[in-house]
Amino acid sequence: MAPFLQSVRVHGAGNEAALPKRFVFVVKSSGIDKFNLVPEGLENHFVSPDDGKKLGNRGRREGPLVDVALADHKLPEKLAALETFKDRLTVIQSLSGVGFRGNHTKGFGTLSLHDSEKVAVAPSLDCLLGQHLSTGPYPMYGMAMNGQLLEGGWKPEDSYCYPNLSAYAAAKPVAYQGSPKKAFLELFGAAVATPEQLEKKIALNGNLMDFLTKDARRVEKQLSGDDKERFALYMDSFDSLRKIEEKKAALTDRIQKHAPERTDRYDSISPSSRIESHFEIASAALVAGLTNVVTLRPDTLGVKYSELGLSNSVHALGHLQDNKASNGWTGHQARMEVEKLHLKQIAKMAKKFAGIPEGNGSMLDNTMIVYMSCSSGDHHCAGHDWPTLLLGGMGKKLKMGRYLEYPKYGAKDHRTVGNLYLSLMQAAGMKTADTFGQPDSSLKDLDLKGPLRELMVS
């Protein structure tokens, strides 16, 4: 009852704005197809009007901003799982993020909007939000299928990995947990450990840190320049671990209340089972207050969704287009079915949050689930169109239940992913600059300052 009672106290004080805000970023690989995100009854600007064929990376036809209420239209097949949450869903199309190199992924540039595929050069959006919003032991928690993007002989990671997505600062990437079982023990160890075991662990960590601190003074005297700076970062990591354990110990009762039931599914290597486990653990971590920001990496290019009858990898599906996959689907159909698998888990998470009272509404009213790709809209894409789904609420700071399609790249009133990120940051209560990330020199004649006006309530 801790989250509910906390919201009751906040509501009793008459301060709805003080309710905790949360974000879930679901970042898939290989793009999100844009042509099957258009609600029924609207002109589809991403297919040819002559033969219905899908248009290419920069194929959106000329036209003004499209801003309509989803309530007036039936959702397309791909979004059917979210029909119940139509009033909490906003689909955004034709935002650009150009200038970030990457053959199959923008890497760290996905969430930092810098040209930094493999090396972090700036903090990422999820980490910035986590540092601003989270009061628990983890500013931001990440879970991924694995680290490498293009890997042979694919299998899910069984420990920490680096998917090159999140960073607290330049050269400070975030390691993601690949194993559901290890994530469960790491996050909810207090749910299965005795008080004596917890106290012993904290004491051991404290003794280790005390020992390292004393020993570090001797080592530090022998270092200089960059070596000394790297050593300081190394020591900071140990101190952070101790603080994490101390914060988790303080949340023991809350963790025990909201920890998910540990199942055999946590050991499964099936992509759908692994994804379901990641979503389940992430949901529980947010409810328990262990973090307020989670980033999930549901697949990479080497993943094979055998449970869908596919022997083709995600990478191979991206190249098929109208050609047939192993189970007879076209490449377009197979990609949609993969996305539907992800969206089913997003709907399940949203349903859980909607059932938890918070203030005058529910936890979902103060949580934003963001579904996007690390490679914008297509398998090989330069970033001219970066489709994004928003589901949930942010304290009524964002207009939900909308379909927003901006003018194509370079046209008047075109906007960028940077404008969207500013919208999310401002809705979360952060003070921001006029722009976010690396500017696009090709759009220097457009006014790209500030958040998306069409998305903000005021």
C-alpha positions as CSV (number, residue, x, y, z in Angstrom):
1,M,0.0,0.0,0.0
2,A,3.0,2.3,0.2
3,P,2.6,4.0,-3.2
4,F,-1.2,4.4,-2.6
5,L,-0.7,5.9,0.9
6,Q,2.0,8.2,-0.4
7,S,-0.4,9.5,-3.1
8,V,-3.1,9.9,-0.4
9,R,-0.8,12.1,1.6
10,V,0.1,14.2,-1.4
11,H,-3.6,14.5,-2.4
12,G,-4.6,15.4,1.2
13,A,-2.1,18.3,1.1
14,G,-3.8,19.5,-2.1
15,N,-0.7,19.1,-4.2
16,E,-1.4,16.8,-7.2
17,A,1.7,18.2,-8.9
18,A,3.8,16.5,-6.2
19,L,2.8,13.0,-7.3
20,P,5.8,11.0,-8.5
21,K,6.4,11.0,-12.3
22,R,7.8,8.0,-14.1
23,F,9.1,7.1,-17.6
24,V,9.5,3.8,-19.4
25,F,11.5,3.9,-22.6
26,V,11.0,0.8,-24.9
27,V,13.7,1.0,-27.6
28,K,13.5,-1.7,-30.3
29,S,15.9,-2.3,-33.1
30,S,15.5,-2.1,-36.9
31,G,13.0,0.8,-37.0
32,I,9.2,1.1,-36.4
33,D,7.2,1.0,-39.6
34,K,5.3,4.2,-40.1
35,F,2.7,3.3,-42.7
36,N,0.8,1.0,-40.3
37,L,0.5,3.6,-37.6
38,V,-2.1,5.7,-39.4
39,P,-5.6,5.5,-37.9
40,E,-8.5,4.4,-40.2
41,G,-10.2,7.2,-42.1
42,L,-7.0,9.3,-42.5
43,E,-5.0,9.6,-45.6
44,N,-1.9,7.5,-45.4
45,H,1.0,9.7,-46.5
46,F,3.4,6.8,-46.3
47,V,2.1,4.7,-49.1
48,S,1.8,5.4,-52.8
49,P,-1.7,6.6,-53.8
50,D,-1.3,4.8,-57.1
51,D,-0.4,1.2,-56.1
52,G,-0.4,1.2,-52.3
53,K,3.3,0.4,-52.1
54,K,5.2,1.6,-49.0
55,L,7.3,4.7,-49.6
56,G,10.9,4.9,-48.7
57,N,12.9,6.6,-45.9
58,R,12.1,10.1,-47.1
59,G,8.8,9.2,-48.7
60,R,6.2,11.1,-46.8
61,R,4.2,13.1,-49.3
62,E,3.9,16.8,-49.1
63,G,1.3,18.1,-46.8
64,P,0.5,20.2,-43.7
65,L,0.5,19.2,-40.1
66,V,-2.1,16.5,-39.2
67,D,-3.4,16.8,-35.6
68,V,-6.6,14.8,-34.9
69,A,-8.2,13.1,-32.0
70,L,-7.9,9.3,-31.9
71,A,-11.4,9.1,-30.4
72,D,-12.7,9.9,-33.9
73,H,-10.9,7.0,-35.6
74,K,-10.4,3.3,-35.2
75,L,-6.8,2.4,-34.5
76,P,-4.9,0.4,-37.1
77,E,-4.3,-3.3,-36.7
78,K,-0.8,-2.9,-35.2
79,L,-2.2,-0.8,-32.4
80,A,-5.2,-2.9,-31.6
81,A,-3.8,-4.0,-28.2
82,L,-3.9,-0.3,-27.1
83,E,-7.5,0.3,-28.0
84,T,-8.5,0.3,-24.4
85,F,-6.1,3.1,-23.8
86,K,-6.9,5.2,-26.9
87,D,-7.5,8.3,-24.7
88,R,-4.0,7.9,-23.2
89,L,-2.2,7.2,-26.5
90,T,-0.5,9.7,-28.8
91,V,1.1,8.7,-32.1
92,I,3.7,11.0,-33.4
93,Q,5.0,10.8,-37.0
94,S,7.6,12.6,-39.2
95,L,9.9,14.0,-36.5
96,S,13.5,13.9,-37.7
97,G,16.8,13.1,-36.1
98,V,19.4,13.6,-38.8
99,G,23.1,13.8,-38.4
100,F,23.7,10.8,-36.2
101,R,25.7,8.2,-38.0
102,G,25.0,4.5,-37.6
103,N,24.4,1.7,-40.1
104,H,21.7,-0.1,-38.1
105,T,21.4,2.0,-34.9
106,K,22.0,5.5,-33.7
107,G,23.5,4.0,-30.5
108,F,23.9,6.5,-27.8
109,G,22.6,9.1,-30.2
110,T,19.1,7.6,-29.9
111,L,18.5,9.2,-26.5
112,S,21.2,11.9,-26.5
113,L,20.7,13.1,-30.0
114,H,24.4,13.4,-30.7
115,D,26.6,11.7,-33.3
116,S,27.7,9.0,-30.9
117,E,26.8,5.5,-32.0
118,K,29.4,3.6,-30.0
119,V,30.9,6.1,-27.6
120,A,28.8,8.3,-25.2
121,V,29.6,12.0,-25.6
122,A,26.6,13.4,-23.8
123,P,24.0,12.4,-21.2
124,S,21.0,10.5,-22.5
125,L,17.4,11.6,-22.0
126,D,16.5,8.6,-19.7
127,C,19.4,9.2,-17.4
128,L,18.7,13.0,-17.2
129,L,15.0,12.2,-16.3
130,G,16.1,9.5,-13.8
131,Q,18.4,11.9,-12.0
132,H,15.7,14.5,-11.8
133,L,12.8,12.2,-10.8
134,S,14.1,9.1,-9.0
135,T,14.3,9.0,-5.2
136,G,15.1,5.3,-5.0
137,P,18.4,3.4,-5.2
138,Y,18.5,3.5,-9.0
139,P,18.2,6.8,-10.9
140,M,17.6,4.7,-14.1
141,Y,17.4,0.9,-14.6
142,G,18.0,-0.8,-17.9
143,M,17.2,-4.2,-19.2
144,A,18.2,-5.6,-22.6
145,M,18.0,-8.8,-24.6
146,N,21.8,-8.5,-25.2
147,G,24.5,-6.0,-26.0
148,Q,25.8,-6.6,-29.5
149,L,23.5,-5.4,-32.3
150,L,24.6,-7.8,-35.1
151,E,25.7,-11.1,-33.5
152,G,26.0,-14.5,-34.9
153,G,24.6,-17.6,-33.1
154,W,22.3,-15.3,-31.1
155,K,21.3,-16.1,-27.6
156,P,20.1,-13.8,-24.8
157,E,22.6,-12.3,-22.4
158,D,22.8,-13.9,-19.0
159,S,24.4,-11.0,-17.1
160,Y,25.2,-7.3,-17.6
161,C,25.7,-6.0,-21.2
162,Y,26.1,-2.6,-22.9
163,P,23.6,-1.9,-25.6
164,N,25.1,1.5,-26.2
165,L,21.9,3.4,-25.4
166,S,22.1,5.2,-22.1
167,A,24.8,7.4,-20.4
168,Y,24.9,9.6,-17.4
169,A,27.6,11.8,-19.1
170,A,30.4,11.5,-21.6
171,A,32.2,8.2,-21.2
172,K,29.8,7.1,-18.5
173,P,27.6,4.4,-20.3
174,V,25.0,2.5,-18.4
175,A,25.2,-1.3,-18.2
176,Y,21.9,-3.1,-18.7
177,Q,20.9,-6.3,-17.0
178,G,20.1,-9.1,-19.5
179,S,19.1,-11.8,-17.1
180,P,15.6,-11.7,-15.6
181,K,16.6,-14.0,-12.8
182,K,19.6,-11.8,-11.8
183,A,17.5,-8.6,-12.2
184,F,15.0,-10.1,-9.8
185,L,17.6,-10.9,-7.2
186,E,19.3,-7.5,-7.7
187,L,16.1,-5.5,-7.4
188,F,14.0,-7.6,-5.1
189,G,16.6,-9.5,-3.0
190,A,15.0,-8.0,0.0
191,A,11.9,-10.0,-0.8
192,V,13.7,-13.3,-0.5
193,A,16.4,-12.5,2.0
194,T,16.1,-12.5,5.8
195,P,16.8,-9.3,7.8
196,E,20.0,-10.9,9.1
197,Q,21.2,-11.6,5.5
198,L,20.4,-8.0,4.5
199,E,22.3,-6.6,7.5
200,K,25.3,-8.9,6.8
201,K,25.4,-7.8,3.1
202,I,25.3,-4.1,4.0
203,A,28.0,-4.5,6.6
204,L,30.2,-6.5,4.2
205,N,29.8,-3.7,1.6
206,G,30.6,-1.1,4.1
207,N,33.7,-2.9,5.3
208,L,34.8,-3.4,1.7
209,M,34.4,0.3,1.0
210,D,36.3,1.3,4.1
211,F,39.1,-1.0,3.1
212,L,39.2,0.4,-0.4
213,T,39.1,4.0,0.8
214,K,42.2,3.5,2.9
215,D,44.0,1.5,0.2
216,A,43.0,4.1,-2.4
217,R,44.9,6.9,-0.7
218,R,48.1,5.0,-1.2
219,V,47.3,4.1,-4.8
220,E,46.2,7.6,-5.7
221,K,49.5,9.1,-4.7
222,Q,51.2,7.1,-7.5
223,L,48.8,8.3,-10.2
224,S,48.6,11.5,-12.2
225,G,46.6,13.1,-15.0
226,D,44.0,10.9,-16.7
227,D,44.9,7.8,-14.6
228,K,44.0,9.7,-11.5
229,E,40.7,10.7,-13.0
230,R,39.8,7.2,-14.1
231,F,40.7,5.9,-10.7
232,A,38.4,8.4,-9.0
233,L,35.5,7.2,-11.3
234,Y,36.4,3.6,-10.3
235,M,36.2,4.4,-6.6
236,D,32.9,6.3,-7.1
237,S,31.3,3.2,-8.6
238,F,32.0,1.2,-5.4
239,D,30.6,4.0,-3.3
240,S,27.5,4.1,-5.5
241,L,27.0,0.4,-4.9
242,R,27.0,0.8,-1.2
243,K,24.5,3.6,-1.4
244,I,22.2,1.5,-3.6
245,E,22.2,-1.3,-1.1
246,E,21.5,1.1,1.8
247,K,18.5,2.6,-0.1
248,K,17.2,-0.8,-1.0
249,A,17.4,-1.9,2.7
250,A,15.3,1.2,3.6
251,L,12.6,0.0,1.1
252,T,12.5,-3.6,2.4
253,D,8.8,-3.7,3.3
254,R,7.8,-2.0,0.1
255,I,10.0,-4.3,-2.0
256,Q,8.5,-7.4,-0.3
257,K,5.0,-6.0,-1.0
258,H,5.5,-5.5,-4.7
259,A,8.1,-8.0,-5.8
260,P,6.9,-10.1,-8.7
261,E,6.5,-13.9,-8.3
262,R,9.7,-15.6,-9.4
263,T,8.8,-18.1,-12.1
264,D,10.6,-20.6,-14.4
265,R,10.0,-18.1,-17.2
266,Y,12.9,-16.0,-15.9
267,D,15.2,-18.8,-17.2
268,S,13.6,-19.0,-20.7
269,I,15.7,-18.0,-23.7
270,S,12.6,-17.5,-25.9
271,P,12.5,-13.9,-27.0
272,S,8.8,-13.4,-26.1
273,S,9.3,-15.0,-22.6
274,R,12.4,-12.9,-22.0
275,I,10.6,-9.7,-23.1
276,E,7.6,-10.5,-20.9
277,S,9.9,-11.1,-17.9
278,H,11.7,-7.8,-18.5
279,F,8.4,-5.9,-18.6
280,E,7.1,-7.7,-15.4
281,I,10.3,-6.9,-13.5
282,A,10.3,-3.3,-14.7
283,S,6.7,-2.7,-13.7
284,A,7.3,-4.0,-10.2
285,A,10.5,-1.9,-9.8
286,L,8.5,1.2,-10.7
287,V,5.6,0.3,-8.4
288,A,8.0,-0.4,-5.5
289,G,9.8,2.9,-6.0
290,L,13.2,1.4,-6.7
291,T,13.4,3.7,-9.7
292,N,11.2,6.2,-11.6
293,V,12.8,5.6,-15.0
294,V,13.3,2.3,-16.8
295,T,14.7,1.7,-20.3
296,L,14.0,-1.7,-22.0
297,R,15.7,-3.0,-25.1
298,P,13.4,-5.8,-26.2
299,D,15.5,-7.1,-29.1
300,T,18.5,-6.6,-31.3
301,L,19.1,-7.5,-35.0
302,G,20.3,-11.0,-34.3
303,V,17.1,-12.0,-32.4
304,K,15.0,-14.7,-34.0
305,Y,11.4,-14.9,-33.0
306,S,11.0,-18.6,-33.4
307,E,7.7,-18.6,-31.4
308,L,6.2,-16.6,-34.3
309,G,7.4,-19.4,-36.7
310,L,10.3,-17.2,-37.9
311,S,13.7,-18.6,-38.6
312,N,14.7,-15.2,-40.0
313,S,16.5,-12.8,-37.7
314,V,15.2,-9.2,-37.1
315,H,18.0,-8.1,-39.4
316,A,16.9,-10.3,-42.2
317,L,13.3,-9.3,-41.8
318,G,14.3,-5.7,-42.3
319,H,15.6,-6.5,-45.7
320,L,12.7,-8.7,-46.9
321,Q,10.0,-6.0,-47.4
322,D,7.4,-7.6,-49.8
323,N,9.4,-10.9,-50.0
324,K,8.4,-13.9,-47.9
325,A,9.8,-14.8,-44.5
326,S,10.2,-18.5,-43.4
327,N,6.6,-18.7,-42.2
328,G,5.0,-17.2,-45.3
329,W,4.5,-13.7,-44.1
330,T,6.0,-10.8,-46.0
331,G,8.8,-8.9,-44.4
332,H,6.4,-6.0,-43.6
333,Q,3.9,-8.4,-42.0
334,A,6.6,-10.1,-39.9
335,R,7.9,-6.8,-38.7
336,M,4.4,-5.7,-37.7
337,E,3.9,-9.0,-35.8
338,V,7.1,-8.4,-33.8
339,E,6.0,-4.9,-33.0
340,K,2.6,-6.2,-31.9
341,L,4.3,-8.6,-29.5
342,H,6.1,-5.6,-27.9
343,L,2.8,-3.5,-27.8
344,K,1.0,-6.4,-26.1
345,Q,3.4,-6.1,-23.2
346,I,3.1,-2.3,-23.2
347,A,-0.6,-2.7,-22.9
348,K,-0.2,-5.2,-20.0
349,M,2.1,-2.8,-18.2
350,A,-0.4,0.1,-18.7
351,K,-3.2,-2.0,-17.4
352,K,-1.2,-2.7,-14.2
353,F,-0.5,0.9,-13.7
354,A,-4.1,1.9,-14.4
355,G,-5.2,-0.4,-11.6
356,I,-3.0,1.3,-8.9
357,P,-4.8,4.4,-7.3
358,E,-2.7,7.5,-7.1
359,G,-4.2,10.9,-6.2
360,N,-7.5,11.5,-8.1
361,G,-6.5,8.9,-10.7
362,S,-4.1,6.1,-11.2
363,M,-0.3,5.5,-11.4
364,L,-0.7,5.5,-15.2
365,D,-1.8,9.2,-15.1
366,N,1.7,10.0,-13.9
367,T,3.7,7.5,-16.0
368,M,4.8,7.9,-19.6
369,I,5.6,4.8,-21.7
370,V,7.6,5.7,-24.8
371,Y,7.8,3.2,-27.7
372,M,10.5,4.0,-30.3
373,S,13.4,2.5,-32.2
374,C,17.1,3.1,-32.1
375,S,17.1,3.5,-35.9
376,S,14.0,5.7,-36.5
377,G,11.5,4.5,-39.0
378,D,13.1,2.0,-41.3
379,H,15.7,-0.8,-41.2
380,H,18.3,1.4,-42.8
381,C,17.3,4.9,-42.1
382,A,19.0,8.3,-42.0
383,G,16.5,9.6,-39.4
384,H,14.2,11.7,-41.5
385,D,11.1,10.1,-39.9
386,W,11.2,8.9,-36.3
387,P,7.8,7.4,-35.3
388,T,7.1,7.4,-31.6
389,L,4.2,6.2,-29.4
390,L,3.4,7.8,-26.1
391,L,1.1,6.0,-23.7
392,G,0.0,7.2,-20.2
393,G,0.0,10.6,-18.7
394,M,2.3,13.1,-17.2
395,G,0.2,15.0,-14.7
396,K,-2.0,16.3,-17.5
397,K,0.9,18.3,-18.9
398,L,0.7,16.6,-22.3
399,K,-2.2,16.2,-24.7
400,M,-3.0,12.5,-25.1
401,G,-5.4,10.7,-27.4
402,R,-3.9,12.4,-30.5
403,Y,-2.5,11.5,-33.9
404,L,0.2,14.0,-34.8
405,E,1.9,13.9,-38.2
406,Y,4.3,16.7,-38.9
407,P,5.3,18.1,-42.3
408,K,8.0,16.1,-44.1
409,Y,11.7,16.8,-43.5
410,G,12.8,20.3,-44.4
411,A,9.2,21.6,-45.0
412,K,7.7,24.5,-43.1
413,D,6.6,23.6,-39.6
414,H,8.7,20.4,-39.6
415,R,9.9,19.5,-36.1
416,T,12.6,17.1,-34.7
417,V,13.0,14.5,-32.0
418,G,14.8,17.1,-30.0
419,N,11.5,19.1,-29.7
420,L,9.8,15.9,-28.4
421,Y,12.5,15.3,-25.8
422,L,12.1,18.9,-24.6
423,S,8.4,18.2,-24.3
424,L,9.0,15.2,-22.1
425,M,11.5,17.0,-19.9
426,Q,9.4,20.0,-19.4
427,A,6.3,17.8,-18.6
428,A,8.5,16.1,-16.0
429,G,9.2,19.5,-14.4
430,M,12.7,19.9,-15.7
431,K,14.1,23.3,-16.7
432,T,15.5,23.0,-20.2
433,A,17.4,25.0,-22.8
434,D,15.8,26.0,-26.0
435,T,17.2,23.0,-27.8
436,F,18.3,19.5,-27.0
437,G,21.1,17.5,-28.6
438,Q,23.1,18.2,-31.8
439,P,21.4,20.7,-34.2
440,D,20.7,19.7,-37.8
441,S,22.6,22.1,-40.0
442,S,20.2,21.3,-42.9
443,L,17.3,22.7,-41.0
444,K,19.0,26.0,-40.0
445,D,16.2,28.0,-41.7
446,L,13.5,26.5,-39.4
447,D,12.7,27.5,-35.9
448,L,13.3,24.4,-33.9
449,K,13.3,25.8,-30.4
450,G,11.2,24.6,-27.5
451,P,8.8,21.7,-27.1
452,L,6.1,20.5,-29.5
453,R,3.4,23.1,-29.1
454,E,0.8,20.6,-30.3
455,L,1.7,18.2,-27.5
456,M,1.9,20.5,-24.6
457,V,-1.3,21.3,-22.6
458,S,-0.1,24.9,-22.1
